[in-house]
Amino acid sequence: MNDWLTAATVPAVLVTVAKVEGSAPRESGTKMLVTAATQFDTIGGGHLELRVVDMARAMLGASAQPAVQYERFPLGPSLGQCCGGVVWLSFEPVQGALAVVLDALRQRRNEDSWRLSAIDGAPASALFDARGQLLAGEAAPSLAALVRDHGGGTAAVARVVADDGGRRWLIDPVLAPRAHLVLFGAGHVGAAIVRALGELPCRVTWVDEREEMFPADLPPNVTVEATDAPEALVAAAPPGSSYLVMTHSHPLDQRLTEAILARGQVGWFGLIGSKTKRMQFEHRLQARGFAQERIAAMVCPVGLPGITNKAPAVIAASVCAQLLTVWEAQAASPSPGKN
């Protein structure tokens, strides 16, 4: 996830989809980092991307220090595209203030940030938080006002705006992932799910009592919690979080299930197991006084219907696809979690 940011490679050119009209391969704000030998992430589009990579590498190979470029690309026959829309791309050499800004962004993976870069004139780049507070780079107070006026909000998209002097700036929101999964269980299936989620736009809190079960290398969006009191992590999660329970112990699964169903604002709750396990848990939950609508919100078995293979990698693929469906529906809804 966000290879363009985690790559930390220079010299490079950062390509950003600054504006989109009509149909396009990727949305405004999509980024790709291009080096002389490789690229990280994609702006999509086949022929468009090939041309963009060539342009970025030409900038890297120039004898003089390259300036920021801002280019319009119609997605028609000239590019071998059938989308029919138009995209505007910024090409920013990663140097000076931009390099400082990207370093600061790497430290803010789980916080919303707004990047401001000059399209016209001398290279200039700055980073702001949601309140318009300058975090890195240099910027006049009027530029902070630009971010506050045009950047804020969780639905913010990249855009190009002009300051009072007519100079154009790219306002580029780099928002923290909204989807948060608390995953209980570090067994084979849990580990396979973490590997798959490492490439997806989400944050994962991975919980298990057995510290030795966690691998040494973790995706950057995963935080490990080795604890003898995993139930405490249920209440500690942000409102609207998703929960997935798959521990090595049925009694622990039961305790976690009760803790999850007892709290409010649960975005989604999945429990690994068979239909028989679900029936057993339903009877126990009813005996403990849980309302039927709360019990009905529990997803068990987990995964997409029709996929029956029990290999950990297959279960992981099925569950991750199910989570993406849930998270995209939540992102389209004004409420983060109602259960």
TORKOL-4160 file (C-alpha; in steps of 0.2 Angstrom, whole numbers, padded with zeros to 4 digits, m for minus):
339
<pt num="1" X="0000" Y="0000" Z="0000"/>
<pt num="2" X="0006" Y="0017" Z="m0005"/>
<pt num="3" X="0022" Y="0011" Z="m0013"/>
<pt num="4" X="0025" Y="0028" Z="m0020"/>
<pt num="5" X="0028" Y="0034" Z="m0002"/>
<pt num="6" X="0036" Y="0019" Z="0006"/>
<pt num="7" X="0049" Y="0017" Z="m0008"/>
<pt num="8" X="0059" Y="0032" Z="m0002"/>
<pt num="9" X="0069" Y="0032" Z="m0018"/>
<pt num="10" X="0079" Y="0047" Z="m0025"/>
<pt num="11" X="0082" Y="0053" Z="m0038"/>
<pt num="12" X="0064" Y="0051" Z="m0044"/>
<pt num="13" X="0049" Y="0060" Z="m0051"/>
<pt num="14" X="0032" Y="0060" Z="m0042"/>
<pt num="15" X="0018" Y="0059" Z="m0054"/>
<pt num="16" X="0001" Y="0064" Z="m0047"/>
<pt num="17" X="m0016" Y="0064" Z="m0056"/>
<pt num="18" X="m0021" Y="0082" Z="m0052"/>
<pt num="19" X="m0037" Y="0083" Z="m0061"/>
<pt num="20" X="m0049" Y="0072" Z="m0071"/>
<pt num="21" X="m0063" Y="0075" Z="m0083"/>
<pt num="22" X="m0074" Y="0061" Z="m0089"/>
<pt num="23" X="m0069" Y="0043" Z="m0089"/>
<pt num="24" X="m0051" Y="0039" Z="m0083"/>
<pt num="25" X="m0041" Y="0024" Z="m0077"/>
<pt num="26" X="m0038" Y="0031" Z="m0060"/>
<pt num="27" X="m0045" Y="0045" Z="m0049"/>
<pt num="28" X="m0039" Y="0062" Z="m0044"/>
<pt num="29" X="m0025" Y="0061" Z="m0031"/>
<pt num="30" X="m0018" Y="0044" Z="m0038"/>
<pt num="31" X="0001" Y="0044" Z="m0037"/>
<pt num="32" X="0016" Y="0035" Z="m0045"/>
<pt num="33" X="0034" Y="0037" Z="m0041"/>
<pt num="34" X="0046" Y="0035" Z="m0056"/>
<pt num="35" X="0065" Y="0031" Z="m0055"/>
<pt num="36" X="0077" Y="0028" Z="m0069"/>
<pt num="37" X="0076" Y="0009" Z="m0067"/>
<pt num="38" X="0058" Y="0006" Z="m0060"/>
<pt num="39" X="0042" Y="0013" Z="m0054"/>
<pt num="40" X="0031" Y="0012" Z="m0039"/>
<pt num="41" X="0012" Y="0011" Z="m0040"/>
<pt num="42" X="0002" Y="0015" Z="m0055"/>
<pt num="43" X="m0009" Y="0029" Z="m0063"/>
<pt num="44" X="m0016" Y="0016" Z="m0075"/>
<pt num="45" X="m0020" Y="0017" Z="m0093"/>
<pt num="46" X="m0008" Y="0006" Z="m0102"/>
<pt num="47" X="m0001" Y="0018" Z="m0116"/>
<pt num="48" X="m0004" Y="0033" Z="m0105"/>
<pt num="49" X="0007" Y="0026" Z="m0091"/>
<pt num="50" X="0021" Y="0021" Z="m0104"/>
<pt num="51" X="0021" Y="0039" Z="m0110"/>
<pt num="52" X="0021" Y="0046" Z="m0093"/>
<pt num="53" X="0036" Y="0035" Z="m0087"/>
<pt num="54" X="0046" Y="0040" Z="m0103"/>
<pt num="55" X="0043" Y="0059" Z="m0099"/>
<pt num="56" X="0047" Y="0057" Z="m0081"/>
<pt num="57" X="0064" Y="0048" Z="m0085"/>
<pt num="58" X="0068" Y="0061" Z="m0098"/>
<pt num="59" X="0066" Y="0074" Z="m0083"/>
<pt num="60" X="0078" Y="0063" Z="m0073"/>
<pt num="61" X="0090" Y="0062" Z="m0087"/>
<pt num="62" X="0091" Y="0081" Z="m0091"/>
<pt num="63" X="0107" Y="0090" Z="m0088"/>
<pt num="64" X="0099" Y="0104" Z="m0080"/>
<pt num="65" X="0088" Y="0103" Z="m0064"/>
<pt num="66" X="0071" Y="0100" Z="m0070"/>
<pt num="67" X="0056" Y="0110" Z="m0066"/>
<pt num="68" X="0039" Y="0104" Z="m0061"/>
<pt num="69" X="0028" Y="0100" Z="m0076"/>
<pt num="70" X="0009" Y="0100" Z="m0078"/>
<pt num="71" X="0002" Y="0091" Z="m0093"/>
<pt num="72" X="m0015" Y="0088" Z="m0101"/>
<pt num="73" X="m0018" Y="0071" Z="m0108"/>
<pt num="74" X="m0034" Y="0067" Z="m0118"/>
<pt num="75" X="m0038" Y="0048" Z="m0117"/>
<pt num="76" X="m0042" Y="0045" Z="m0135"/>
<pt num="77" X="m0035" Y="0037" Z="m0150"/>
<pt num="78" X="m0018" Y="0047" Z="m0149"/>
<pt num="79" X="m0014" Y="0037" Z="m0133"/>
<pt num="80" X="m0022" Y="0021" Z="m0139"/>
<pt num="81" X="m0035" Y="0024" Z="m0125"/>
<pt num="82" X="m0054" Y="0021" Z="m0126"/>
<pt num="83" X="m0059" Y="0030" Z="m0110"/>
<pt num="84" X="m0063" Y="0046" Z="m0118"/>
<pt num="85" X="m0059" Y="0057" Z="m0103"/>
<pt num="86" X="m0045" Y="0069" Z="m0100"/>
<pt num="87" X="m0032" Y="0069" Z="m0086"/>
<pt num="88" X="m0020" Y="0082" Z="m0080"/>
<pt num="89" X="m0004" Y="0076" Z="m0072"/>
<pt num="90" X="0009" Y="0085" Z="m0062"/>
<pt num="91" X="0027" Y="0079" Z="m0063"/>
<pt num="92" X="0037" Y="0084" Z="m0048"/>
<pt num="93" X="0056" Y="0080" Z="m0046"/>
<pt num="94" X="0059" Y="0073" Z="m0028"/>
<pt num="95" X="0071" Y="0085" Z="m0022"/>
<pt num="96" X="0072" Y="0100" Z="m0009"/>
<pt num="97" X="0056" Y="0104" Z="0000"/>
<pt num="98" X="0047" Y="0090" Z="m0008"/>
<pt num="99" X="0059" Y="0077" Z="m0002"/>
<pt num="100" X="0057" Y="0084" Z="0016"/>
<pt num="101" X="0038" Y="0084" Z="0014"/>
<pt num="102" X="0038" Y="0065" Z="0009"/>
<pt num="103" X="0049" Y="0061" Z="0024"/>
<pt num="104" X="0036" Y="0069" Z="0035"/>
<pt num="105" X="0022" Y="0060" Z="0026"/>
<pt num="106" X="0030" Y="0043" Z="0030"/>
<pt num="107" X="0029" Y="0047" Z="0049"/>
<pt num="108" X="0010" Y="0051" Z="0047"/>
<pt num="109" X="0003" Y="0036" Z="0039"/>
<pt num="110" X="m0012" Y="0035" Z="0051"/>
<pt num="111" X="m0015" Y="0054" Z="0051"/>
<pt num="112" X="m0023" Y="0065" Z="0037"/>
<pt num="113" X="m0011" Y="0077" Z="0028"/>
<pt num="114" X="m0013" Y="0089" Z="0014"/>
<pt num="115" X="0002" Y="0092" Z="0003"/>
<pt num="116" X="0004" Y="0108" Z="m0007"/>
<pt num="117" X="0015" Y="0110" Z="m0022"/>
<pt num="118" X="0018" Y="0124" Z="m0034"/>
<pt num="119" X="0013" Y="0120" Z="m0052"/>
<pt num="120" X="0020" Y="0137" Z="m0058"/>
<pt num="121" X="0037" Y="0146" Z="m0055"/>
<pt num="122" X="0051" Y="0139" Z="m0043"/>
<pt num="123" X="0048" Y="0122" Z="m0035"/>
<pt num="124" X="0039" Y="0124" Z="m0018"/>
<pt num="125" X="0031" Y="0111" Z="m0007"/>
<pt num="126" X="0023" Y="0111" Z="0010"/>
<pt num="127" X="0014" Y="0099" Z="0021"/>
<pt num="128" X="m0001" Y="0104" Z="0032"/>
<pt num="129" X="m0013" Y="0095" Z="0045"/>
<pt num="130" X="m0032" Y="0095" Z="0045"/>
<pt num="131" X="m0032" Y="0112" Z="0054"/>
<pt num="132" X="m0020" Y="0120" Z="0041"/>
<pt num="133" X="m0005" Y="0119" Z="0053"/>
<pt num="134" X="0011" Y="0119" Z="0043"/>
<pt num="135" X="0021" Y="0103" Z="0047"/>
<pt num="136" X="0035" Y="0103" Z="0034"/>
<pt num="137" X="0042" Y="0114" Z="0020"/>
<pt num="138" X="0039" Y="0132" Z="0019"/>
<pt num="139" X="0023" Y="0142" Z="0015"/>
<pt num="140" X="0015" Y="0159" Z="0017"/>
<pt num="141" X="0000" Y="0161" Z="0028"/>
<pt num="142" X="m0011" Y="0164" Z="0013"/>
<pt num="143" X="m0006" Y="0146" Z="0007"/>
<pt num="144" X="m0012" Y="0138" Z="0023"/>
<pt num="145" X="m0028" Y="0147" Z="0020"/>
<pt num="146" X="m0029" Y="0139" Z="0002"/>
<pt num="147" X="m0028" Y="0122" Z="0011"/>
<pt num="148" X="m0041" Y="0126" Z="0024"/>
<pt num="149" X="m0053" Y="0133" Z="0010"/>
<pt num="150" X="m0050" Y="0119" Z="m0003"/>
<pt num="151" X="m0042" Y="0104" Z="0005"/>
<pt num="152" X="m0052" Y="0099" Z="0021"/>
<pt num="153" X="m0064" Y="0085" Z="0024"/>
<pt num="154" X="m0063" Y="0066" Z="0022"/>
<pt num="155" X="m0070" Y="0067" Z="0005"/>
<pt num="156" X="m0056" Y="0079" Z="m0001"/>
<pt num="157" X="m0049" Y="0076" Z="m0018"/>
<pt num="158" X="m0033" Y="0083" Z="m0027"/>
<pt num="159" X="m0036" Y="0099" Z="m0036"/>
<pt num="160" X="m0027" Y="0114" Z="m0043"/>
<pt num="161" X="m0031" Y="0131" Z="m0037"/>
<pt num="162" X="m0023" Y="0148" Z="m0039"/>
<pt num="163" X="m0017" Y="0160" Z="m0026"/>
<pt num="164" X="m0021" Y="0179" Z="m0026"/>
<pt num="165" X="m0006" Y="0182" Z="m0038"/>
<pt num="166" X="m0013" Y="0169" Z="m0050"/>
<pt num="167" X="0001" Y="0156" Z="m0046"/>
<pt num="168" X="m0006" Y="0138" Z="m0047"/>
<pt num="169" X="m0004" Y="0126" Z="m0033"/>
<pt num="170" X="m0008" Y="0107" Z="m0032"/>
<pt num="171" X="m0018" Y="0103" Z="m0016"/>
<pt num="172" X="m0015" Y="0085" Z="m0013"/>
<pt num="173" X="m0024" Y="0076" Z="0001"/>
<pt num="174" X="m0015" Y="0061" Z="0008"/>
<pt num="175" X="m0028" Y="0054" Z="0020"/>
<pt num="176" X="m0026" Y="0040" Z="0032"/>
<pt num="177" X="m0035" Y="0024" Z="0028"/>
<pt num="178" X="m0053" Y="0024" Z="0035"/>
<pt num="179" X="m0055" Y="0005" Z="0036"/>
<pt num="180" X="m0048" Y="m0002" Z="0053"/>
<pt num="181" X="m0048" Y="m0021" Z="0056"/>
<pt num="182" X="m0045" Y="m0028" Z="0073"/>
<pt num="183" X="m0039" Y="m0046" Z="0070"/>
<pt num="184" X="m0039" Y="m0058" Z="0084"/>
<pt num="185" X="m0028" Y="m0074" Z="0080"/>
<pt num="186" X="m0010" Y="m0076" Z="0074"/>
<pt num="187" X="m0012" Y="m0093" Z="0067"/>
<pt num="188" X="m0010" Y="m0099" Z="0049"/>
<pt num="189" X="m0026" Y="m0090" Z="0042"/>
<pt num="190" X="m0023" Y="m0075" Z="0052"/>
<pt num="191" X="m0006" Y="m0073" Z="0045"/>
<pt num="192" X="m0012" Y="m0076" Z="0028"/>
<pt num="193" X="m0025" Y="m0062" Z="0030"/>
<pt num="194" X="m0012" Y="m0050" Z="0036"/>
<pt num="195" X="m0001" Y="m0053" Z="0021"/>
<pt num="196" X="m0015" Y="m0050" Z="0010"/>
<pt num="197" X="m0021" Y="m0034" Z="0019"/>
<pt num="198" X="m0003" Y="m0027" Z="0018"/>
<pt num="199" X="m0007" Y="m0022" Z="0001"/>
<pt num="200" X="m0024" Y="m0014" Z="0004"/>
<pt num="201" X="m0030" Y="0003" Z="0010"/>
<pt num="202" X="m0033" Y="m0001" Z="0028"/>
<pt num="203" X="m0025" Y="m0002" Z="0045"/>
<pt num="204" X="m0024" Y="m0018" Z="0055"/>
<pt num="205" X="m0022" Y="m0021" Z="0074"/>
<pt num="206" X="m0016" Y="m0039" Z="0075"/>
<pt num="207" X="m0019" Y="m0047" Z="0092"/>
<pt num="208" X="m0014" Y="m0063" Z="0100"/>
<pt num="209" X="m0008" Y="m0069" Z="0117"/>
<pt num="210" X="0007" Y="m0078" Z="0110"/>
<pt num="211" X="0020" Y="m0066" Z="0105"/>
<pt num="212" X="0031" Y="m0079" Z="0097"/>
<pt num="213" X="0018" Y="m0081" Z="0084"/>
<pt num="214" X="0020" Y="m0064" Z="0076"/>
<pt num="215" X="0033" Y="m0064" Z="0061"/>
<pt num="216" X="0048" Y="m0052" Z="0062"/>
<pt num="217" X="0043" Y="m0043" Z="0046"/>
<pt num="218" X="0026" Y="m0035" Z="0046"/>
<pt num="219" X="0017" Y="m0024" Z="0032"/>
<pt num="220" X="0018" Y="m0005" Z="0037"/>
<pt num="221" X="m0001" Y="m0004" Z="0040"/>
<pt num="222" X="0000" Y="m0018" Z="0053"/>
<pt num="223" X="0002" Y="m0015" Z="0072"/>
<pt num="224" X="0005" Y="m0030" Z="0084"/>
<pt num="225" X="m0003" Y="m0031" Z="0101"/>
<pt num="226" X="0003" Y="m0046" Z="0111"/>
<pt num="227" X="m0008" Y="m0046" Z="0126"/>
<pt num="228" X="m0015" Y="m0058" Z="0139"/>
<pt num="229" X="m0031" Y="m0047" Z="0139"/>
<pt num="230" X="m0037" Y="m0047" Z="0121"/>
<pt num="231" X="m0054" Y="m0041" Z="0126"/>
<pt num="232" X="m0047" Y="m0024" Z="0131"/>
<pt num="233" X="m0043" Y="m0021" Z="0113"/>
<pt num="234" X="m0061" Y="m0022" Z="0108"/>
<pt num="235" X="m0066" Y="m0007" Z="0118"/>
<pt num="236" X="m0050" Y="0002" Z="0113"/>
<pt num="237" X="m0053" Y="0002" Z="0094"/>
<pt num="238" X="m0060" Y="0017" Z="0086"/>
<pt num="239" X="m0079" Y="0018" Z="0082"/>
<pt num="240" X="m0084" Y="0009" Z="0066"/>
<pt num="241" X="m0069" Y="m0003" Z="0067"/>
<pt num="242" X="m0071" Y="m0020" Z="0059"/>
<pt num="243" X="m0067" Y="m0036" Z="0070"/>
<pt num="244" X="m0062" Y="m0053" Z="0064"/>
<pt num="245" X="m0060" Y="m0067" Z="0077"/>
<pt num="246" X="m0051" Y="m0082" Z="0073"/>
<pt num="247" X="m0041" Y="m0087" Z="0089"/>
<pt num="248" X="m0034" Y="m0104" Z="0094"/>
<pt num="249" X="m0047" Y="m0106" Z="0108"/>
<pt num="250" X="m0066" Y="m0108" Z="0106"/>
<pt num="251" X="m0068" Y="m0101" Z="0124"/>
<pt num="252" X="m0058" Y="m0085" Z="0119"/>
<pt num="253" X="m0068" Y="m0084" Z="0103"/>
<pt num="254" X="m0084" Y="m0084" Z="0114"/>
<pt num="255" X="m0077" Y="m0070" Z="0126"/>
<pt num="256" X="m0072" Y="m0059" Z="0112"/>
<pt num="257" X="m0088" Y="m0062" Z="0103"/>
<pt num="258" X="m0098" Y="m0056" Z="0119"/>
<pt num="259" X="m0086" Y="m0041" Z="0120"/>
<pt num="260" X="m0089" Y="m0036" Z="0102"/>
<pt num="261" X="m0108" Y="m0038" Z="0103"/>
<pt num="262" X="m0109" Y="m0028" Z="0119"/>
<pt num="263" X="m0100" Y="m0012" Z="0112"/>
<pt num="264" X="m0108" Y="0001" Z="0101"/>
<pt num="265" X="m0103" Y="0007" Z="0084"/>
<pt num="266" X="m0096" Y="m0009" Z="0077"/>
<pt num="267" X="m0093" Y="m0008" Z="0058"/>
<pt num="268" X="m0093" Y="m0026" Z="0055"/>
<pt num="269" X="m0090" Y="m0042" Z="0065"/>
<pt num="270" X="m0084" Y="m0059" Z="0057"/>
<pt num="271" X="m0081" Y="m0075" Z="0067"/>
<pt num="272" X="m0072" Y="m0089" Z="0058"/>
<pt num="273" X="m0081" Y="m0106" Z="0059"/>
<pt num="274" X="m0094" Y="m0118" Z="0053"/>
<pt num="275" X="m0113" Y="m0116" Z="0053"/>
<pt num="276" X="m0112" Y="m0128" Z="0068"/>
<pt num="277" X="m0101" Y="m0116" Z="0077"/>
<pt num="278" X="m0113" Y="m0102" Z="0073"/>
<pt num="279" X="m0127" Y="m0112" Z="0080"/>
<pt num="280" X="m0118" Y="m0116" Z="0096"/>
<pt num="281" X="m0113" Y="m0098" Z="0099"/>
<pt num="282" X="m0130" Y="m0091" Z="0095"/>
<pt num="283" X="m0138" Y="m0102" Z="0109"/>
<pt num="284" X="m0125" Y="m0096" Z="0121"/>
<pt num="285" X="m0127" Y="m0078" Z="0117"/>
<pt num="286" X="m0146" Y="m0080" Z="0118"/>
<pt num="287" X="m0144" Y="m0088" Z="0135"/>
<pt num="288" X="m0133" Y="m0073" Z="0141"/>
<pt num="289" X="m0147" Y="m0061" Z="0136"/>
<pt num="290" X="m0140" Y="m0053" Z="0119"/>
<pt num="291" X="m0153" Y="m0046" Z="0108"/>
<pt num="292" X="m0157" Y="m0056" Z="0092"/>
<pt num="293" X="m0153" Y="m0041" Z="0081"/>
<pt num="294" X="m0135" Y="m0040" Z="0088"/>
<pt num="295" X="m0133" Y="m0059" Z="0086"/>
<pt num="296" X="m0139" Y="m0058" Z="0068"/>
<pt num="297" X="m0125" Y="m0045" Z="0064"/>
<pt num="298" X="m0112" Y="m0058" Z="0068"/>
<pt num="299" X="m0105" Y="m0065" Z="0051"/>
<pt num="300" X="m0101" Y="m0083" Z="0053"/>
<pt num="301" X="m0095" Y="m0092" Z="0043"/>
<pt num="302" X="m0084" Y="m0078" Z="0035"/>
<pt num="303" X="m0079" Y="m0076" Z="0017"/>
<pt num="304" X="m0088" Y="m0075" Z="0001"/>
<pt num="305" X="m0102" Y="m0088" Z="m0003"/>
<pt num="306" X="m0097" Y="m0102" Z="m0015"/>
<pt num="307" X="m0079" Y="m0102" Z="m0010"/>
<pt num="308" X="m0076" Y="m0119" Z="0000"/>
<pt num="309" X="m0058" Y="m0122" Z="m0001"/>
<pt num="310" X="m0050" Y="m0122" Z="0016"/>
<pt num="311" X="m0032" Y="m0117" Z="0012"/>
<pt num="312" X="m0027" Y="m0102" Z="0022"/>
<pt num="313" X="m0022" Y="m0092" Z="0007"/>
<pt num="314" X="m0039" Y="m0096" Z="m0001"/>
<pt num="315" X="m0048" Y="m0091" Z="0015"/>
<pt num="316" X="m0038" Y="m0075" Z="0016"/>
<pt num="317" X="m0043" Y="m0070" Z="m0002"/>
<pt num="318" X="m0061" Y="m0073" Z="0001"/>
<pt num="319" X="m0061" Y="m0064" Z="0018"/>
<pt num="320" X="m0052" Y="m0049" Z="0011"/>
<pt num="321" X="m0064" Y="m0048" Z="m0004"/>
<pt num="322" X="m0078" Y="m0048" Z="0009"/>
<pt num="323" X="m0070" Y="m0034" Z="0019"/>
<pt num="324" X="m0067" Y="m0024" Z="0004"/>
<pt num="325" X="m0085" Y="m0025" Z="m0001"/>
<pt num="326" X="m0090" Y="m0020" Z="0017"/>
<pt num="327" X="m0077" Y="m0005" Z="0018"/>
<pt num="328" X="m0082" Y="0002" Z="0001"/>
<pt num="329" X="m0101" Y="0002" Z="0006"/>
<pt num="330" X="m0096" Y="0010" Z="0022"/>
<pt num="331" X="m0086" Y="0023" Z="0013"/>
<pt num="332" X="m0101" Y="0028" Z="0003"/>
<pt num="333" X="m0112" Y="0029" Z="0019"/>
<pt num="334" X="m0112" Y="0045" Z="0030"/>
<pt num="335" X="m0112" Y="0035" Z="0045"/>
<pt num="336" X="m0096" Y="0025" Z="0050"/>
<pt num="337" X="m0104" Y="0011" Z="0060"/>
<pt num="338" X="m0122" Y="0009" Z="0067"/>
<pt num="339" X="m0121" Y="m0008" Z="0076"/>
